[in-house]
Amino acid sequence: MRPFTYMKPATAADAVRAITACGPGARFLAGGTTLYDLMKLNVETPASVVDVNSLTELNDFDTSGSSELVFGALARMSDVAADPWLQADYPALSESLRSAASPQLRNMASLGGNLLQRTRCAYFRGGEPFACNKRKPGSGCSARDGLNRAHALLGGSETCIAVYPGDWAVALSAFDAKVDVLGPNGQRTITLEDLYREPGATPNLETTLEFNELILRIRVPRTPLGRASTYHKIRDRESFAFALASAAVALQMDGPTVRDVRIAVGGLATRPWRARAAERTLVGRPLTTQAVRAAGESTLCAATASGDNRFRIELGARTVADALMIAKRRALGQ
Amino acid sequence: MIDSGPRLRAATRLSAAALANYLKSTGWAVRPSLVEGVSIFSKRPFGTNEPVHVLLPELPAIEEDHHRIADALRTIEAVEGRPIWTIVDQIAGNPSSRIVSGHFNSREAEPTLTDIEAERKFEAPGDINARSRAGGVSIELTVNGTSHKLTLDPRSSLLDVLRELLALTGTKKGCDHGQCGACTVHLDGRGLLSCLTPAVQGDGRQVTTIEGLSPPGAGLHPMQQAFIDHDALQCGYCTPGQIMAAVSCVTEGHATSPEQIREYMSGNICRCGAYAGIVAAIHDAAPKIRGA
């Protein structure tokens, strides 16, 4: 691990000032489960680290608001997953947190930091001698012709097919969440979907945040779709594994037909992936076995396989279909 | 090998400080260092004009520094043209284990008794404040009820500080990347991974390790006893982490059924496959812990 200067400011404004003074080589440190891990691998080599864990104003979350749910960026995944109101009103959000990582990691990891979790692509993490455009722009992509069973089918480019590994952001994208960000010029709000970039020609740029912008909180609009929602995660083992395919689905039924539906998928794409076209195939129609199957296939219709990951096109479509049926049972109170 | 009395024969750990003392006493020049936290020594190998430089970390306590010290030792031995360090105890397969214990082996300048005593004082777990150096981050960390004022390289993980600085080796290093659970400890009562926790984040907080799970003189914790009763281990390497996670599983309210225990123990890998015994042990100990 490279030596670094360590700072621990007491307020969000001080943290932004401190990191701005350090320049682009600096990083914010929250739970540390991604950053410190990658620093041990010399994949992240910040010259300065600004520890934000003293910003206690960002620890709280409120799931009781009438217009929106508010999550402080430093609330821990385990605390939020255990919230009984969230479990009742937005099971997809709670399940996305509960099915991520291990209990110890959920006790450490923050909600804001989790949004910025970096890919688990072995060529990205492994370092030299493997080429990786995300780690070292212009060096190439070892995954395209390498071991790519877990790599992205959606949103990839010639330069990068690394999967966005998180669960929480996938569930949030189904609910049109927004993110409040503090930078040197004050606060701004962006939609969660606008937080992420597709790799394109610059896979080293993963988000639309500047190095000195700090996530303050995440806001989720209150919606009648919350209660009949699910986060359905398929993986190699039953627990403590990243998604091979996952689907966040939220549903509102009007008798036998779909009034409104949200579909987002994880583990399949280079970023949290909202499937609006698939949503549109379902609205106003009965939620039959054929309809959910078609919605799953619509979600994956633009999928591009790289070799070992081909089986996950079918797996992804079926995961979406199964998630829709789970949400339907919840909508019908079964 | 030196043989000048029982005090010198006693094995010591080869730390950066011990090696620095040795170099100073054997004609290596101390170079001004522009790198914070690093000492530079140099010497010209016999028959050459180009000096060789050796870099030594000033703040100990992180695993990779042990590899650097081992590298430095190899460089010094190449310059001196002979082994200067005799290994007394080595852990097979661990590249940095040659620094675990041994002693200096010198023809022209044996380490003085003062060096050895200074080294012992420096190494003694009770005198960790002697490790404080400029360039580090000062924190106060409470471990198993005992408060320690420490000055740390901010790179140090809580795991390395517990094991290397405070000599609490019950907490184990498995993967060092948050994937195995062997390093699980409690920080302010919550189970987490000490390998992914920078030790400086422990400032002002309470750590409990396997050594402090049961108060002194109180015998085994009910979870420890349950692991014995249910044969919940084979090699035992993952066991301290398993037990710390198991106690969290109970106290955080997730030990109500075998299915839930399996889910909430999924962060702890057991290569021997003692999982059936582990689930049984937790199921057995849970009511005793809740009732305590």
Interface residues (C-beta under 8 A of the other chain):
Chain A: M1 P3 F4 T5 Y6 K8 L29 G32 T33 Y36 D37 M39 K40 L41 V49 D51 N53 S78 A101 S102 P103 Q104 L105 N107 M108 E238 S239 F240
Chain B: V35 E36 G37 I62 E64 V137 D153 P154 R155 S157 D176 H177 G178 G181 T184 R190 G191 L192 L193 L196 T197 P198 V200 Q201 A245 S248 C249 E252 H254 R262 E263 Y264 S266 G267 N268
